[in-house]
Amino acid sequence: MSEEWRNYRRAVISCIQTYGQPKTPRGARLALLIVSPPNLRKRDLSNIPKALEDALTHAGGWADDSLIDVLTVRRAPVHPGGQVVVQIMPLTETLFGGVP
């Protein structure tokens, strides 16, 4: 694990703690919205979620990123220095038709 990755993971943990260590309902299926990027550099949006999902799992935001059923990644205006806006929403209905 690179130093850059460890620093990123620490930053995500700090953000989670800033918001009072919110937790998703145990076992809930989730929708995740990510709004990015930090600069105008050419990038594939599909490369953004995995590191963030893993960091959020490590931070205790949810039990595991395998609970994500809906993933939205949207390109947003650039925020100097970088910013990612994340919304985690428990789903009331799942692929299997029941409430989680």
RAFENFEN-V870008 format. One record per residue. N is the residue number from 1. RES is the residue in one small letter. D_LAST is the distance of its C-alpha to the last C-alpha in Angstrom with 2 decimals. Layout:
n & res & d_last
N & RES & D_LAST
N & RES & D_LAST
//
This chain:
n & res & d_last
1 & m & 34.10
2 & s & 36.33
3 & e & 37.36
4 & e & 35.96
5 & w & 32.47
6 & r & 32.77
7 & n & 33.87
8 & y & 30.98
9 & r & 28.46
10 & r & 30.34
11 & a & 30.24
12 & v & 26.44
13 & i & 26.20
14 & s & 28.72
15 & c & 26.78
16 & i & 23.61
17 & q & 25.92
18 & t & 27.63
19 & y & 24.49
20 & g & 24.08
21 & q & 21.84
22 & p & 18.58
23 & k & 15.41
24 & t & 11.88
25 & p & 9.32
26 & r & 9.28
27 & g & 7.13
28 & a & 5.45
29 & r & 6.41
30 & l & 9.65
31 & a & 12.65
32 & l & 15.98
33 & l & 19.26
34 & i & 22.49
35 & v & 25.84
36 & s & 28.90
37 & p & 31.79
38 & p & 34.36
39 & n & 37.48
40 & l & 39.04
41 & r & 39.23
42 & k & 38.23
43 & r & 34.81
44 & d & 32.03
45 & l & 28.83
46 & s & 26.88
47 & n & 28.43
48 & i & 27.00
49 & p & 23.28
50 & k & 23.52
51 & a & 25.65
52 & l & 23.62
53 & e & 20.29
54 & d & 22.09
55 & a & 23.67
56 & l & 20.50
57 & t & 19.08
58 & h & 22.45
59 & a & 22.44
60 & g & 19.25
61 & g & 17.34
62 & w & 14.28
63 & a & 14.08
64 & d & 14.91
65 & d & 15.47
66 & s & 14.08
67 & l & 10.57
68 & i & 12.24
69 & d & 11.66
70 & v & 14.09
71 & l & 17.31
72 & t & 20.16
73 & v & 23.49
74 & r & 26.20
75 & r & 29.85
76 & a & 31.09
77 & p & 34.56
78 & v & 35.93
79 & h & 35.73
80 & p & 38.76
81 & g & 37.90
82 & g & 34.41
83 & q & 31.15
84 & v & 27.54
85 & v & 25.23
86 & v & 21.56
87 & q & 18.62
88 & i & 15.15
89 & m & 12.51
90 & p & 8.79
91 & l & 7.51
92 & t & 6.68
93 & e & 6.84
94 & t & 6.76
95 & l & 9.93
96 & f & 9.18
97 & g & 9.06
98 & g & 6.21
99 & v & 3.81
100 & p & 0.00
//
